Amino acid sequence: MKVIKRDGRKVEYNSDKIVIAISNANKEVGGKDKISRSSIEFITKYIESLNKPSMHVEEIQDIIERKLMEFGKFTLAKKYILYRDKHAMIRQANSTDESILTLVRNANKETMEENSNKNAVLVSTQRDLIAGECSKDLADRVMLPERIVKAHNDGVLHFHDKDYFVQPMHNCDLIDVDNMCTYGFQMGTTLIEPNDETSFETACNLMAQINLQVSGRQYGGQTVSWSHMLRFIQNSRNNIRKRLIEDYKELGVNVEESFLNEKVEKLLREEIYRGVKIYQYQVLCHSSSNGQTPFVSNNLCLREAETQQELDDFAMLIEEIFKRRKKGVKDASGHYVTPLFPKLLYWTCDGLNVKKEDPYFYLTELAAECEIKRTQPDIVSEKETRRVKQGQIIPSMGCRSLLGPIWEEHTYPINTKFYWKEGEGEYRAYPYNVFVEKRTFECIPNGEYKDGYECGEYVVNFRGNTGWLIKKTDTEVTILQPIVYGRFNQGVVTINLPHVALESKESGRDFFELLDERLQLCREALWTRNTSVKNIKAKNIKVKNRKLVLKIGKYIIS
């Protein structure tokens, strides 16, 4: 018979170990509480008589406890349980101590190579990793249900990021830079309020600082969209134009409008070059308080542009980002290498950049050149994403963590921030430019995209995502609005499907019955994460949005 150890290893059954364990407990009791040698042998013979091909060590110990109580040796059974718990604590302490010591000696290969954005030999990083080992210890011994810990240790499932579980922290997120730059945000003790004069270069600096601050207050990746920076390109265009007009006026020089426009666009391109460059350097050169480079992805989806001017500006911005990525950055020896971050998510959008005749196909060609040299960007299909995301375009958080679509009702005054025109007209709901298109939904069954609503006659576009007009009065309109940015993930639990298949074959149990049990176990594990983060307070997060409140699974204070 094989015995399955706590770490998943299988060893040969050895009855002597049972005899030793009971005998050690037997030494701590006296008189009638002691058990005879023959009774100990009876217990070992009983375990062997079960004729199981394998048994878990915990199952064997449970049998021993029951048999001791059947013999009426309750005091001995209690001593055995204490002996068992004591040795479990010793095993755990030894494991944690050794893990920490190997980190300090730079010999813990598994932990040190777990994340590419952490330099595990730095003191600050090691401090974080040591704290992580302590967190794993507390999670296993105190915080997680025993059956979840056992399932994780047995390889049934994987409870990710236990090294951060001791604190109520969230996982990956989609940062709503657009909203932050509209309403302002607090970073540390400083209130930052971007306005119509904030330049693109300044905004790039701010976005890098946001990435850094968020990185130190979560675990996992984060994604920002460069479409949220488009307003600042227009700000810089206006600023440059204003400055040139003042300079020419001061010099007493009259210039033609065409010359002025050409000069403005030239200086604007130079500022975009500087902004992209400074953002990349800041992301790469900074490290957060836990010693890691911000794990950042940049979303580059042309469909998120809302006007033709924004579309042209976005194309100009993406072109500069690809040129800089293709060039690379210098390493310590002066050679150009591929930067790890930020990762780039480039979307192919029908009618914009998919076919040669599309106006921005040159960006896709440039993306291919960049991909060949730098293995970036990642290519994302708008068409396929909409197919699996109920018609919406939602970027990944970091590199691979994905969210599904959600909608919320939002009501806007008709004559203040929101403007309504019948038929082919334009909405504007600050901070979004929202366009309305009247059409029927022949290919979209009612209720496919959302529950509890009939598909409206008017569809509203929020940065490429679909919302519906569901109510209109003389004073206000109500929109079922898609929520993409300002969301986060609570953490990840992975089910081991090959384990389900192999156990199903070995035990003869139905695969799907076993799968349902494992999925329920995953659900319980995920619920512990929900319980952990539900009490997060905004005051504990130093980068705070002034308008949003934290809602589990929906908003992040960022």
C-alpha positions as CSV (number, residue, x, y, z in Angstrom):
1,M,0.0,0.0,0.0
2,K,1.1,3.5,-0.8
3,V,0.9,6.4,1.7
4,I,0.2,9.8,0.3
5,K,2.3,12.4,2.2
6,R,1.1,16.0,2.9
7,D,3.3,17.3,0.1
8,G,1.8,14.9,-2.4
9,R,4.6,12.3,-2.5
10,K,3.8,8.6,-2.3
11,V,5.8,6.3,-0.1
12,E,5.5,2.7,1.0
13,Y,3.3,2.0,4.0
14,N,5.3,1.3,7.2
15,S,3.4,0.1,10.3
16,D,6.4,0.8,12.5
17,K,5.7,4.6,12.2
18,I,2.2,4.0,13.6
19,V,3.6,2.0,16.5
20,I,6.1,4.7,17.3
21,A,3.6,7.5,17.2
22,I,1.1,5.7,19.5
23,S,3.8,4.6,21.8
24,N,5.1,8.1,22.2
25,A,1.6,9.3,23.2
26,N,1.3,6.2,25.5
27,K,4.3,7.4,27.5
28,E,2.4,10.5,28.6
29,V,-0.6,8.6,30.2
30,G,-0.7,6.2,33.1
31,G,-2.6,3.3,34.4
32,K,-5.8,2.3,32.7
33,D,-5.4,5.0,30.1
34,K,-2.4,3.1,28.5
35,I,-3.0,0.8,25.6
36,S,-1.4,-2.6,25.2
37,R,1.1,-3.6,22.5
38,S,-1.4,-6.1,21.1
39,S,-4.0,-3.4,20.8
40,I,-1.6,-1.2,18.9
41,E,-0.9,-4.1,16.5
42,F,-4.6,-4.6,16.1
43,I,-4.9,-1.0,14.9
44,T,-2.1,-1.5,12.3
45,K,-3.6,-4.8,11.1
46,Y,-7.0,-3.1,10.7
47,I,-5.5,-0.4,8.5
48,E,-3.8,-3.1,6.4
49,S,-7.0,-5.1,6.1
50,L,-8.7,-2.2,4.3
51,N,-6.7,-3.4,1.2
52,K,-6.6,0.1,-0.3
53,P,-4.0,0.8,-3.0
54,S,-3.2,4.1,-1.4
55,M,-4.3,6.2,1.7
56,H,-3.5,9.8,2.7
57,V,-1.5,10.1,5.9
58,E,-4.4,12.3,7.4
59,E,-6.9,9.5,6.7
60,I,-4.6,7.0,8.5
61,Q,-4.3,9.3,11.5
62,D,-8.1,9.8,11.6
63,I,-8.5,6.0,11.8
64,I,-6.0,5.7,14.6
65,E,-7.9,8.4,16.6
66,R,-11.3,6.6,16.1
67,K,-9.8,3.2,17.1
68,L,-8.3,4.6,20.3
69,M,-11.7,6.0,21.3
70,E,-13.4,2.7,20.5
71,F,-11.0,1.1,23.0
72,G,-12.1,3.6,25.5
73,K,-8.7,5.3,25.6
74,F,-10.0,8.9,25.4
75,T,-7.2,10.5,27.4
76,L,-4.7,8.6,25.1
77,A,-6.6,9.7,22.0
78,K,-6.4,13.3,23.2
79,K,-2.6,13.0,23.8
80,Y,-2.3,11.4,20.3
81,I,-4.2,14.4,18.8
82,L,-1.9,16.8,20.6
83,Y,1.1,14.9,19.5
84,R,-0.2,15.0,15.9
85,D,-0.9,18.8,16.1
86,K,2.5,19.4,17.7
87,H,4.4,17.7,14.9
88,A,2.2,19.4,12.3
89,M,3.3,22.8,13.8
90,I,7.0,21.6,13.8
91,R,6.8,20.6,10.2
92,Q,5.2,23.9,9.2
93,A,7.7,26.0,11.3
94,N,10.6,24.1,9.8
95,S,9.2,24.5,6.3
96,T,8.7,28.3,6.8
97,D,12.1,28.8,8.5
98,E,13.9,27.0,5.8
99,S,12.1,28.9,3.1
100,I,13.0,32.2,4.6
101,L,16.6,31.3,5.2
102,T,17.1,30.0,1.6
103,L,15.7,33.4,0.4
104,V,18.3,35.3,2.4
105,R,21.0,32.9,1.0
106,N,19.7,33.5,-2.5
107,A,19.1,29.7,-2.7
108,N,15.3,29.6,-2.9
109,K,15.1,29.1,-6.7
110,E,11.3,28.6,-6.9
111,T,10.3,31.8,-5.1
112,M,13.1,33.9,-6.5
113,E,12.2,33.1,-10.1
114,E,8.4,33.3,-9.7
115,N,8.0,36.8,-11.0
116,S,9.9,38.4,-13.9
117,N,9.3,41.9,-12.6
118,K,11.0,41.3,-9.2
119,N,14.8,41.3,-8.8
120,A,15.0,38.8,-5.9
121,V,18.6,39.7,-4.9
122,L,17.6,43.3,-3.9
123,V,17.1,43.9,-0.2
124,S,13.7,45.6,-0.8
125,T,12.5,42.6,-2.8
126,Q,13.8,40.1,-0.3
127,R,11.9,41.9,2.4
128,D,8.7,41.5,0.4
129,L,9.4,37.9,-0.3
130,I,10.2,37.1,3.3
131,A,6.9,38.7,4.3
132,G,5.3,36.6,1.6
133,E,6.6,33.4,3.2
134,C,5.1,34.4,6.5
135,S,1.8,35.2,4.8
136,K,1.8,31.7,3.3
137,D,2.4,30.2,6.7
138,L,-0.5,32.2,8.3
139,A,-2.8,31.5,5.4
140,D,-2.2,27.7,5.7
141,R,-2.4,27.5,9.5
142,V,-5.0,30.2,10.4
143,M,-6.8,31.9,7.6
144,L,-7.7,29.3,4.9
145,P,-10.2,26.4,5.6
146,E,-8.3,23.2,6.1
147,R,-9.9,21.4,3.2
148,I,-8.7,24.3,0.9
149,V,-5.1,24.0,2.2
150,K,-5.2,20.3,1.8
151,A,-6.6,20.6,-1.8
152,H,-3.8,23.1,-2.6
153,N,-1.1,20.9,-1.1
154,D,-2.5,17.8,-2.9
155,G,-2.4,19.5,-6.3
156,V,-6.2,19.3,-6.6
157,L,-6.3,23.1,-7.1
158,H,-3.9,26.0,-6.9
159,F,-4.7,28.9,-4.6
160,H,-2.6,31.7,-6.2
161,D,-0.7,34.4,-4.4
162,K,-1.0,33.1,-0.8
163,D,2.0,35.3,-0.1
164,Y,-0.4,38.3,-0.2
165,F,-3.5,36.7,1.3
166,V,-2.8,37.8,4.9
167,Q,-3.6,41.4,3.9
168,P,-6.9,42.5,2.3
169,M,-5.5,43.3,-1.2
170,H,-7.0,43.0,-4.6
171,N,-5.4,41.5,-7.7
172,C,-5.1,42.8,-11.3
173,D,-7.0,45.9,-12.4
174,L,-8.1,48.2,-15.3
175,I,-7.2,51.7,-14.1
176,D,-9.8,54.4,-15.0
177,V,-7.2,57.1,-15.9
178,D,-10.0,58.9,-17.9
179,N,-12.1,59.3,-14.8
180,M,-9.2,60.2,-12.6
181,C,-8.1,63.0,-15.0
182,T,-11.6,64.3,-15.2
183,Y,-12.4,64.5,-11.5
184,G,-8.9,64.6,-10.0
185,F,-7.3,62.2,-7.7
186,Q,-5.2,62.0,-4.5
187,M,-1.7,60.5,-4.5
188,G,-0.4,60.3,-1.0
189,T,-1.3,63.6,0.6
190,T,-1.3,65.5,-2.7
191,L,-4.5,66.4,-4.6
192,I,-3.8,66.3,-8.4
193,E,-6.4,68.0,-10.7
194,P,-5.5,67.8,-14.4
195,N,-7.2,70.5,-16.5
196,D,-7.5,71.8,-20.0
197,E,-4.0,73.2,-19.8
198,T,-2.3,70.0,-18.7
199,S,0.1,69.0,-21.4
200,F,0.5,65.5,-22.9
201,E,4.1,65.3,-21.5
202,T,2.9,66.1,-18.0
203,A,0.0,63.6,-18.3
204,C,2.5,60.8,-19.3
205,N,4.5,61.6,-16.2
206,L,1.3,61.4,-14.0
207,M,0.2,58.1,-15.6
208,A,3.6,56.5,-14.8
209,Q,3.3,57.7,-11.2
210,I,-0.2,56.2,-11.0
211,N,1.2,52.9,-12.3
212,L,3.9,52.9,-9.6
213,Q,1.6,53.8,-6.8
214,V,-1.0,51.2,-7.8
215,S,1.7,48.5,-8.2
216,G,2.7,48.9,-4.5
217,R,-0.8,48.6,-3.3
218,Q,-1.9,45.4,-5.1
219,Y,-0.5,42.2,-6.5
220,G,-0.8,41.2,-10.1
221,G,-0.8,43.3,-13.3
222,Q,-2.6,46.5,-14.3
223,T,-3.7,48.0,-17.6
224,V,-4.0,51.6,-18.7
225,S,-5.4,52.8,-22.0
226,W,-3.6,55.4,-24.1
227,S,-7.0,56.5,-25.4
228,H,-7.4,58.2,-22.0
229,M,-4.4,60.4,-22.9
230,L,-5.9,61.7,-26.1
231,R,-7.5,64.8,-24.4
232,F,-4.0,65.9,-23.4
233,I,-2.7,65.6,-26.9
234,Q,-5.4,68.1,-27.8
235,N,-4.4,70.2,-24.8
236,S,-0.8,70.3,-26.0
237,R,-2.0,71.2,-29.5
238,N,-3.9,74.2,-28.1
239,N,-1.1,75.2,-25.8
240,I,1.5,75.1,-28.6
241,R,-0.8,77.1,-30.9
242,K,-1.4,79.7,-28.3
243,R,2.3,80.0,-27.5
244,L,3.3,80.3,-31.1
245,I,0.6,83.0,-31.8
246,E,1.9,85.0,-28.8
247,D,5.5,84.6,-29.9
248,Y,4.8,85.7,-33.5
249,K,2.7,88.6,-32.3
250,E,5.5,89.7,-30.0
251,L,7.9,89.6,-33.0
252,G,5.4,91.5,-35.2
253,V,5.3,88.6,-37.7
254,N,2.1,87.6,-39.6
255,V,2.0,84.0,-40.5
256,E,-0.5,82.1,-42.7
257,E,-2.8,79.6,-41.1
258,S,-1.4,76.7,-43.0
259,F,2.1,77.5,-41.9
260,L,1.0,77.9,-38.3
261,N,-0.9,74.5,-38.4
262,E,2.2,72.8,-39.9
263,K,4.4,74.2,-37.1
264,V,2.0,73.2,-34.4
265,E,1.8,69.6,-35.6
266,K,5.6,69.4,-35.9
267,L,6.1,70.6,-32.3
268,L,3.2,68.3,-31.1
269,R,4.9,65.3,-32.6
270,E,8.1,66.2,-30.7
271,E,6.1,66.4,-27.5
272,I,4.5,63.0,-28.1
273,Y,8.0,61.6,-28.7
274,R,9.2,63.0,-25.3
275,G,6.0,61.9,-23.5
276,V,6.2,58.3,-24.7
277,K,9.9,58.2,-24.0
278,I,9.6,59.5,-20.4
279,Y,6.7,57.2,-19.7
280,Q,8.7,54.1,-20.8
281,Y,11.7,55.1,-18.8
282,Q,9.7,55.8,-15.7
283,V,7.9,52.4,-15.8
284,L,11.2,50.6,-16.3
285,C,13.4,52.5,-13.8
286,H,11.0,52.7,-10.9
287,S,10.4,50.0,-8.4
288,S,7.5,50.0,-5.9
289,S,7.8,49.6,-2.1
290,N,7.7,45.8,-2.5
291,G,10.7,45.9,-4.9
292,Q,8.9,45.2,-8.1
293,T,8.8,47.0,-11.5
294,P,5.2,47.9,-12.2
295,F,3.6,45.1,-14.2
296,V,1.9,47.3,-16.7
297,S,0.1,46.7,-20.0
298,N,-0.8,49.6,-22.4
299,N,-4.1,49.2,-24.3
300,L,-3.9,50.4,-27.9
301,C,-7.4,50.1,-29.4
302,L,-8.2,52.6,-32.2
303,R,-11.9,51.9,-31.7
304,E,-11.8,53.7,-28.3
305,A,-11.2,57.0,-30.1
306,E,-14.5,59.0,-30.3
307,T,-13.9,61.7,-32.9
308,Q,-11.9,61.8,-36.2
309,Q,-9.4,64.1,-34.6
310,E,-8.9,61.7,-31.7
311,L,-8.5,58.8,-34.1
312,D,-5.8,60.6,-36.1
313,D,-4.1,61.6,-32.8
314,F,-4.3,58.0,-31.5
315,A,-2.7,56.7,-34.7
316,M,0.1,59.2,-34.3
317,L,0.6,58.2,-30.7
318,I,0.6,54.4,-31.5
319,E,3.1,55.0,-34.3
320,E,5.5,56.6,-31.8
321,I,5.0,53.9,-29.2
322,F,5.8,51.2,-31.8
323,K,8.9,53.1,-33.0
324,R,10.2,53.4,-29.5
325,R,9.5,49.7,-28.7
326,K,11.1,48.6,-31.9
327,K,14.3,50.5,-31.0
328,G,14.4,49.0,-27.5
329,V,16.3,50.3,-24.5
330,K,20.0,50.0,-23.5
331,D,21.1,47.5,-20.9
332,A,24.0,48.1,-18.5
333,S,26.5,47.2,-21.2
334,G,25.0,49.7,-23.7
335,H,23.3,47.2,-26.0
336,Y,19.7,47.7,-27.1
337,V,17.4,45.0,-25.6
338,T,13.7,44.4,-25.4
339,P,12.1,46.1,-22.4
340,L,10.0,43.9,-20.2
341,F,7.4,46.6,-19.6
342,P,5.0,48.1,-20.4
343,K,3.4,45.2,-22.4
344,L,1.6,46.4,-25.5
345,L,-2.0,45.3,-26.4
346,Y,-2.6,46.2,-30.1
347,W,-6.2,45.7,-31.4
348,T,-7.1,44.8,-35.0
349,C,-10.3,46.7,-35.8
350,D,-12.2,46.0,-39.0
351,G,-12.4,49.0,-41.3
352,L,-9.5,50.7,-39.5
353,N,-6.3,48.7,-39.6
354,V,-7.0,45.1,-40.8
355,K,-6.8,45.4,-44.6
356,K,-4.4,47.2,-46.9
357,E,-7.0,49.7,-47.9
358,D,-7.8,50.6,-44.3
359,P,-6.6,54.1,-43.3
360,Y,-4.4,52.9,-40.4
361,F,-3.2,49.6,-41.9
362,Y,0.4,51.1,-41.7
363,L,0.2,50.7,-37.9
364,T,-0.4,47.0,-38.3
365,E,2.6,46.7,-40.6
366,L,4.7,48.6,-38.0
367,A,3.3,46.3,-35.3
368,A,4.4,43.3,-37.3
369,E,8.0,44.7,-37.7
370,C,8.0,45.4,-33.9
371,E,6.8,41.9,-33.2
372,I,9.5,40.3,-35.2
373,K,12.3,42.3,-33.4
374,R,10.9,42.7,-29.9
375,T,8.1,40.0,-29.6
376,Q,5.7,42.8,-28.9
377,P,2.9,43.9,-29.2
378,D,0.3,41.3,-28.3
379,I,-2.3,41.3,-31.1
380,V,-5.9,41.3,-29.9
381,S,-8.8,40.8,-32.3
382,E,-11.7,43.3,-31.8
383,K,-14.0,41.0,-33.7
384,E,-13.3,37.9,-31.6
385,T,-13.3,39.8,-28.4
386,R,-16.7,41.1,-29.1
387,R,-17.9,37.6,-29.9
388,V,-16.9,36.2,-26.5
389,K,-17.5,39.4,-24.5
390,Q,-21.2,40.0,-25.4
391,G,-20.3,42.6,-28.0
392,Q,-17.9,44.6,-25.8
393,I,-14.2,45.3,-26.0
394,I,-12.5,44.8,-22.7
395,P,-8.7,44.6,-22.5
396,S,-6.9,42.2,-20.2
397,M,-5.7,43.3,-16.8
398,G,-1.9,43.1,-16.9
399,C,-1.1,40.3,-19.3
400,R,-3.8,37.6,-19.1
401,S,-6.4,38.3,-16.4
402,L,-9.8,38.9,-18.1
403,L,-13.2,40.3,-17.1
404,G,-16.6,39.9,-18.5
405,P,-19.0,42.7,-19.4
406,I,-21.2,44.5,-17.0
407,W,-23.6,47.5,-17.3
408,E,-25.0,50.1,-14.9
409,E,-27.9,52.5,-15.2
410,H,-26.8,56.1,-15.4
411,T,-29.1,59.1,-15.7
412,Y,-27.9,62.3,-17.2
413,P,-29.7,65.8,-17.3
414,I,-30.7,66.5,-20.9
415,N,-29.8,70.2,-20.9
416,T,-26.6,70.2,-18.8
417,K,-23.9,67.6,-19.3
418,F,-25.9,65.5,-21.7
419,Y,-27.2,66.6,-25.1
420,W,-29.9,64.8,-27.1
421,K,-30.8,65.0,-30.8
422,E,-33.4,62.9,-32.4
423,G,-32.3,60.4,-35.1
424,E,-28.8,60.9,-36.4
425,G,-27.5,63.1,-33.6
426,E,-24.9,63.4,-30.9
427,Y,-24.8,62.8,-27.2
428,R,-22.2,64.2,-25.0
429,A,-21.9,62.9,-21.4
430,Y,-18.8,64.2,-19.7
431,P,-16.2,62.8,-19.5
432,Y,-17.2,60.7,-22.5
433,N,-18.2,61.8,-26.0
434,V,-21.2,59.6,-26.7
435,F,-22.7,59.2,-30.1
436,V,-26.1,57.7,-30.8
437,E,-27.1,55.6,-33.7
438,K,-30.6,54.6,-34.5
439,R,-30.9,51.0,-35.7
440,T,-32.8,47.8,-35.1
441,F,-31.3,44.7,-33.5
442,E,-32.1,42.0,-36.0
443,C,-29.0,40.0,-35.2
444,I,-29.1,40.5,-31.4
445,P,-31.8,38.6,-29.5
446,N,-33.5,40.5,-26.7
447,G,-31.7,39.9,-23.4
448,E,-28.5,38.4,-24.9
449,Y,-26.4,41.3,-23.7
450,K,-28.1,42.1,-20.5
451,D,-30.7,40.8,-18.0
452,G,-34.0,42.6,-17.3
453,Y,-34.0,45.0,-20.2
454,E,-35.4,44.9,-23.7
455,C,-32.9,46.0,-26.4
456,G,-33.4,49.7,-27.0
457,E,-34.0,51.3,-30.4
458,Y,-31.0,53.6,-29.8
459,V,-27.5,52.2,-29.2
460,V,-25.0,54.5,-27.5
461,N,-21.2,54.3,-28.0
462,F,-18.9,54.7,-25.0
463,R,-15.4,54.5,-26.3
464,G,-16.2,51.6,-28.6
465,N,-18.5,49.8,-26.2
466,T,-22.3,49.5,-26.5
467,G,-24.8,51.0,-24.1
468,W,-28.6,51.4,-24.6
469,L,-31.0,54.3,-24.2
470,I,-33.6,52.8,-21.9
471,K,-35.6,56.0,-20.9
472,K,-36.0,59.6,-22.1
473,T,-38.0,62.4,-20.6
474,D,-38.1,66.1,-21.3
475,T,-35.4,66.7,-18.6
476,E,-33.2,63.6,-18.6
477,V,-32.1,60.4,-20.3
478,T,-31.2,57.1,-18.7
479,I,-28.5,55.0,-20.3
480,L,-27.6,51.4,-19.6
481,Q,-23.9,52.1,-19.6
482,P,-21.1,49.6,-20.1
483,I,-18.4,49.6,-17.3
484,V,-15.0,48.7,-18.6
485,Y,-12.3,50.6,-16.6
486,G,-12.2,51.1,-12.8
487,R,-12.6,47.3,-12.2
488,F,-10.4,44.8,-10.5
489,N,-10.0,41.1,-9.9
490,Q,-10.1,39.6,-6.4
491,G,-7.6,36.8,-7.0
492,V,-7.3,33.5,-8.8
493,V,-7.9,29.8,-8.0
494,T,-6.9,27.3,-10.7
495,I,-8.5,23.8,-10.9
496,N,-6.2,20.9,-11.9
497,L,-8.2,19.2,-14.7
498,P,-5.7,16.5,-15.5
499,H,-5.9,15.6,-11.8
500,V,-9.7,15.2,-12.1
501,A,-9.3,13.0,-15.1
502,L,-6.6,10.8,-13.6
503,E,-8.5,10.4,-10.3
504,S,-11.7,9.6,-12.1
505,K,-10.0,6.8,-14.0
506,E,-8.2,5.4,-11.0
507,S,-11.3,5.5,-8.7
508,G,-13.9,4.7,-11.3
509,R,-16.0,7.7,-10.3
510,D,-17.9,9.7,-13.0
511,F,-15.6,12.5,-14.3
512,F,-18.3,15.2,-14.3
513,E,-19.5,14.3,-10.8
514,L,-15.9,14.7,-9.5
515,L,-15.5,17.9,-11.6
516,D,-18.6,19.4,-9.9
517,E,-17.1,18.7,-6.5
518,R,-13.8,20.3,-7.5
519,L,-15.6,23.3,-8.9
520,Q,-17.5,23.7,-5.6
521,L,-14.1,23.6,-3.8
522,C,-12.8,26.3,-6.1
523,R,-15.9,28.4,-5.4
524,E,-15.3,28.1,-1.6
525,A,-11.7,29.1,-2.1
526,L,-12.7,32.1,-4.2
527,W,-15.3,33.1,-1.6
528,T,-12.5,33.3,1.1
529,R,-10.9,36.0,-1.2
530,N,-14.2,37.8,-1.4
531,T,-14.5,37.8,2.4
532,S,-10.9,39.0,2.7
533,V,-11.2,42.1,0.5
534,K,-14.8,43.2,1.2
535,N,-13.7,45.4,4.1
536,I,-11.1,47.4,2.2
537,K,-11.3,51.1,3.1
538,A,-10.4,53.9,0.7
539,K,-8.2,55.5,3.5
540,N,-5.9,52.5,3.2
541,I,-5.2,53.1,-0.5
542,K,-3.1,56.2,-1.1
543,V,-4.1,56.7,-4.8
544,K,-7.7,57.7,-4.5
545,N,-10.3,58.7,-7.1
546,R,-12.5,61.6,-5.8
547,K,-15.7,60.4,-7.5
548,L,-15.8,56.6,-7.4
549,V,-16.5,54.4,-4.4
550,L,-15.1,50.9,-4.0
551,K,-17.5,48.1,-5.1
552,I,-16.3,44.6,-4.9
553,G,-15.6,43.2,-8.4
554,K,-16.5,46.5,-10.0
555,Y,-14.5,49.6,-9.0
556,I,-11.0,50.1,-7.7
557,I,-10.1,53.2,-5.7
558,S,-7.3,54.2,-8.0
